[in-house]
Amino acid sequence: MTAPSTAAARICPARDVCVDLVITSETVDGRPVPALLAASRHAAAVVVGSRGHGGFAELRLGSVSRAVLHHAPCPVAVVRR
């Protein structure tokens, strides 16, 4: 399964539950932090994933989620599996 189809599959359940919610997704080339921050300028909220690696490491944020959380001009949700 490719990255775009994986992302679409994960978004579908949210669309079924929140029918009034407008969810958009886009696949872009480039570094993740600048791309997400650019998209956040026009978004009501940004949702990013965080893998965690179990134990204490799971409590920490990754570099991408941390950067978006600190620099996005809109609310950011960090979700785990």
Buried (B, 14 or more C-beta within 10 A) or exposed (E): EEEEEEBBEBBEEEEEEEEEEEEEEEEEEEEBBEBBBEBBEEBEEBBBBBEBEEEEEEEEBBEBBBBBBEEBEEEBEBEEE
